[in-house]
């Protein structure tokens, strides 16, 4: 830790003539990132972008994009994922596996932002890469399958989620996506098995929350509460936190704790509007839930306003239906 801090100090306050390479800066920033010190990591990576090497710059831009995504700064994440792809395309060409994975990252973020058509086009373009490594192809299939699930094309989603199974390097994400698809198809027992298999590998907050929400759907309120509260205390990302709060709101509503449910729904709405703006289609289910809680609380005028807003969001996103299922999380 002392070495990392010394290197960071020298990078920021280096004496004249003292040379530290971009690779050293990148490695130091990566250690800060792994420790959750995103501010120092960002500062170092932004400095390292001055490297004259396009491929080195692409690596640093990709790291910055991952940091911005983790901290829910999606506009900046999109900027640096796109920069990474542009640099790799120029240096490596369209048929290098690293170029394809850079485009995959662009498309994966577009999925988060509900830019579904652009995301699908970019995933398919990435899959057309002639020199894709098998593990990279499996990742892209997995991400495209999740997108197809979101837009309701379940048969296609199965084909992609189950493709290249033996090459899957991230079985947690694979099991999670298959669990989400099983839920959408009302195969709750299969979903339960997939989530439990994912949790055996890694007890991430997103997977824990998905399993908790499934128990809520099945009416097992004590187990749902246990898992949702565990997920909320597990340092979830901001998008994950909003989803968990919404699920807790549903649980509280089912227990006739209406005031507490309204508080939880409103907290989720504040986070989600902060992250994605007031017109994202994924807000519609949350607005509907909050309206239900208001009606149960006798606040009918507020409920009507929320229902109208939710209907407008659905109508505006007709081409993207069914809209994104916020309550079923990715683990990223």
C-alpha positions in Angstrom: 0.0 0.0 0.0 2.9 2.4 0.8 4.4 1.7 -2.5 1.2 2.5 -4.3 0.8 5.7 -2.4 4.4 6.7 -3.1 4.0 6.0 -6.8 0.8 8.0 -6.9 2.5 10.9 -5.1 5.4 10.8 -7.5 3.0 10.7 -10.5 1.2 13.8 -9.2 4.2 15.6 -7.8 7.1 14.1 -9.7 10.5 16.0 -9.8 11.8 17.5 -13.0 13.5 14.7 -15.0 11.8 11.9 -13.1 10.0 9.6 -15.6 7.2 7.3 -14.7 5.7 5.3 -17.6 2.0 5.2 -18.4 2.1 1.5 -17.7 3.3 2.2 -14.2 0.6 4.8 -13.7 -2.0 2.4 -15.1 -1.0 -0.3 -12.7 -1.0 2.0 -9.7 -4.5 3.3 -10.7 -5.7 -0.3 -11.0 -4.7 -1.0 -7.4 -6.6 2.0 -6.2 -9.6 0.8 -8.2 -9.5 -2.6 -6.7 -9.4 -1.1 -3.2 -12.5 1.0 -4.0 -10.6 4.3 -4.0 -12.2 5.5 -7.3 -11.1 9.1 -6.9 -7.4 8.4 -6.9 -7.8 5.8 -9.7 -9.6 8.3 -11.9 -7.0 11.0 -11.3 -4.2 8.7 -12.3 -5.9 7.2 -15.3 -6.8 10.6 -16.7 -3.1 11.6 -16.4 -2.0 8.4 -18.1 -4.2 9.1 -21.1 -1.5 11.4 -22.3 0.5 8.4 -23.5 1.4 8.6 -27.3 0.6 4.9 -27.8 -2.9 4.3 -29.2 -3.2 0.8 -27.8 -2.0 1.9 -24.4 -4.4 4.7 -24.5 -7.2 2.3 -25.4 -6.4 0.2 -22.3 -6.5 3.2 -20.0 -9.7 4.5 -21.6 -11.3 1.1 -21.1 -10.3 1.2 -17.4 -11.8 4.7 -17.0 -15.0 3.6 -18.7 -15.3 0.7 -16.3 -14.8 3.0 -13.4 -17.4 5.5 -14.7 -19.8 2.6 -15.2 -19.2 1.3 -11.7 -19.9 4.8 -10.2 -23.0 5.2 -12.4 -21.6 8.1 -14.5 -22.9 6.6 -17.7 -22.3 9.5 -20.1 -18.6 9.4 -19.3 -18.6 5.7 -19.4 -20.1 5.8 -22.9 -17.5 8.4 -24.0 -14.5 6.2 -23.0 -16.0 2.9 -24.1 -16.4 4.5 -27.5 -12.9 5.9 -27.5 -11.5 2.5 -26.7 -13.4 0.9 -29.6 -12.3 3.7 -32.0 -8.6 3.3 -31.0 -8.6 -0.5 -31.3 -10.5 -0.4 -34.6 -7.9 2.0 -36.0 -4.9 0.0 -34.7 -6.1 -3.6 -34.8 -8.9 -3.6 -37.4 -12.4 -5.0 -37.1 -11.4 -8.7 -36.9 -9.3 -8.6 -33.8 -10.9 -10.0 -30.7 -9.9 -6.9 -28.6 -11.8 -4.7 -31.1 -14.9 -6.9 -30.8 -14.8 -6.8 -27.0 -14.5 -3.0 -27.0 -17.6 -2.9 -29.2 -19.3 -5.4 -26.8 -18.7 -3.0 -24.0 -20.3 -0.1 -25.9 -23.3 -2.3 -26.7 -23.6 -3.5 -23.1 -23.8 0.1 -21.8 -26.3 0.9 -24.6 -28.5 -1.9 -23.1 -28.3 -0.3 -19.7 -29.4 3.0 -21.2 -32.3 1.3 -23.1 -30.8 2.0 -26.5 -31.8 -1.5 -27.5 -31.7 -1.3 -31.3 -28.2 0.2 -31.3 -27.1 -2.3 -28.8 -28.3 -5.3 -30.8 -26.6 -4.0 -33.9 -23.3 -3.6 -32.1 -23.5 -7.0 -30.4 -24.1 -8.7 -33.8 -21.3 -6.7 -35.4 -19.0 -7.8 -32.6 -20.0 -11.4 -33.2 -19.1 -11.1 -36.9 -15.4 -10.7 -35.9 -13.5 -13.5 -37.6 -10.8 -13.9 -35.0 -12.9 -13.9 -31.8 -11.5 -16.0 -29.0 -14.0 -18.6 -27.8 -14.3 -17.1 -24.3 -14.9 -13.6 -25.8 -17.6 -15.0 -28.2 -19.3 -16.6 -25.2 -19.4 -13.2 -23.4 -21.0 -11.5 -26.4 -23.6 -14.2 -26.8 -24.4 -13.9 -23.1 -24.9 -10.2 -23.4 -26.9 -10.3 -26.6 -29.1 -13.1 -25.0 -29.8 -10.8 -22.1 -30.8 -8.0 -24.4 -33.1 -10.2 -26.4 -34.7 -11.3 -23.1 -35.3 -7.7 -22.1 -37.1 -6.9 -25.4 -39.2 -10.1 -25.1 -37.6 -12.3 -27.8 -37.3 -15.3 -25.5 -36.6 -18.0 -28.1 -33.7 -16.0 -29.5 -32.5 -15.3 -26.0 -32.3 -19.0 -25.2 -30.1 -19.6 -28.3 -27.6 -17.0 -27.3 -27.5 -17.6 -23.6 -27.0 -21.3 -24.1 -24.4 -20.9 -26.9 -20.7 -21.6 -26.3 -21.6 -23.0 -22.9 -18.2 -24.8 -22.5 -16.4 -21.5 -23.1 -18.2 -19.4 -20.5 -15.6 -17.7 -18.3 -18.3 -16.0 -16.2 -20.7 -18.6 -15.0 -22.2 -16.2 -12.4 -23.5 -13.9 -15.1 -24.6 -16.8 -17.2 -26.6 -18.4 -14.4 -28.0 -15.0 -13.5 -29.2 -14.2 -17.0 -30.7 -17.7 -17.4 -32.5 -17.1 -14.0 -33.9 -13.9 -15.3 -35.1 -15.5 -18.5 -36.7 -18.3 -16.5 -38.6 -15.8 -14.4 -39.8 -14.0 -17.5 -41.1 -17.3 -18.7 -42.8 -18.1 -15.3 -40.5 -21.0 -14.7 -39.8 -20.1 -11.1 -38.3 -23.4 -10.0 -35.7 -23.2 -12.8 -35.0 -19.5 -11.9 -34.5 -20.6 -8.2 -31.9 -23.2 -9.3 -30.0 -20.8 -11.5 -29.8 -18.1 -8.8 -28.7 -20.6 -6.2 -26.0 -21.9 -8.6 -24.8 -18.3 -9.1 -24.7 -17.7 -5.4 -22.6 -20.8 -4.8 -19.9 -19.2 -7.0 -20.2 -15.7 -5.7 -22.6 -14.1 -3.1 -22.9 -10.8 -5.0 -25.6 -8.3 -3.9 -27.3 -8.4 -7.3 -27.7 -12.2 -7.3 -28.8 -12.2 -3.6 -31.4 -9.5 -4.4 -32.7 -11.5 -7.4 -33.2 -14.6 -5.2 -34.9 -12.5 -2.5 -37.2 -10.9 -5.0 -38.1 -14.4 -6.4 -39.0 -15.5 -2.8 -41.2 -12.3 -2.5 -42.9 -13.2 -5.7 -43.6 -16.7 -4.3 -45.0 -15.3 -1.0 -42.1 -16.3 1.2 -41.8 -13.0 2.9 -39.4 -13.9 5.8 -36.8 -15.3 3.4 -37.4 -12.4 1.0 -36.7 -9.9 3.7 -33.6 -11.7 4.9 -32.1 -11.8 1.4 -33.1 -8.2 0.4 -31.7 -6.7 3.6 -28.5 -8.7 3.1 -28.2 -7.4 -0.5 -28.7 -3.8 0.7 -26.0 -4.1 3.3 -23.6 -5.7 0.8 -22.3 -2.5 -0.8 -24.4 -2.6 -4.0 -23.9 -0.2 -6.8 -26.3 2.7 -7.1 -28.5 1.1 -9.8 -28.6 -2.1 -7.7 -29.5 -0.2 -4.6 -32.5 1.4 -6.4 -33.7 -2.0 -7.5 -33.3 -3.5 -4.0 -35.2 -0.6 -2.5 -38.0 -1.1 -4.9 -38.3 -4.8 -4.0 -38.2 -3.9 -0.3 -41.0 -1.4 -1.0 -43.1 -4.2 -2.5 -42.4 -6.4 0.5 -43.5 -3.7 2.9 -46.6 -3.0 0.9 -47.5 -6.7 1.1 -47.1 -6.5 4.9 -49.5 -3.5 4.9 -46.6 -1.2 6.0 -47.8 1.4 3.5 -45.9 4.5 4.8 -42.6 2.5 4.9 -43.3 1.2 1.4 -43.8 4.7 0.1 -40.6 5.8 1.7 -38.7 2.9 0.1 -40.2 3.4 -3.4 -39.5 7.2 -3.3 -35.9 6.5 -2.3 -35.6 4.1 -5.3 -37.1 6.7 -7.6 -34.7 9.5 -6.5 -31.7 7.3 -7.3 -33.1 6.1 -10.6 -34.0 9.5 -11.8 -30.6 10.7 -10.8 -28.9 8.0 -12.8 -31.1 7.8 -15.9 -33.2 10.9 -16.0 -37.0 11.2 -15.7 -37.9 9.7 -19.1 -36.2 6.3 -19.0 -38.8 3.5 -19.8 -37.6 1.5 -16.8 -39.2 4.0 -14.5 -42.7 2.9 -15.4 -43.0 -0.2 -13.1 -41.6 1.8 -10.2 -44.0 4.7 -10.8 -46.9 2.2 -10.9 -45.7 0.6 -7.6 -45.5 3.9 -5.9 -49.0 4.9 -7.3 -50.4 1.6 -5.8 -48.9 2.5 -2.4 -50.3 6.1 -2.6 -53.8 4.7 -3.4 -53.6 2.3 -0.5 -52.6 5.3 1.7 -55.6 7.3 0.4 -53.5 9.7 -1.6 -55.4 9.3 -4.9 -54.5 12.5 -6.6 -50.7 11.8 -6.3 -51.4 8.2 -7.5 -53.2 9.5 -10.6 -50.3 11.7 -11.5 -47.8 8.8 -11.2 -50.1 6.5 -13.3 -50.4 9.1 -16.0 -46.6 9.6 -16.1 -46.0 5.8 -16.2 -48.5 5.4 -19.1 -46.7 8.2 -21.1 -43.4 6.4 -20.6 -44.8 3.2 -21.9 -46.4 4.8 -24.9 -43.2 6.7 -25.8 -41.2 3.5 -25.7 -43.7 1.4 -27.7 -40.9 0.1 -30.0 -38.9 -1.1 -27.0 -41.6 -3.1 -25.2 -41.5 -4.9 -22.9 -39.4 -2.3 -21.1 -36.4 -3.2 -19.1 -37.0 -5.3 -16.0 -35.2 -3.2 -13.3 -36.1 -5.6 -10.6 -34.0 -8.3 -12.1 -30.4 -7.4 -11.7 -27.1 -7.8 -13.5 -24.2 -8.5 -11.2 -22.0 -6.0 -12.9 
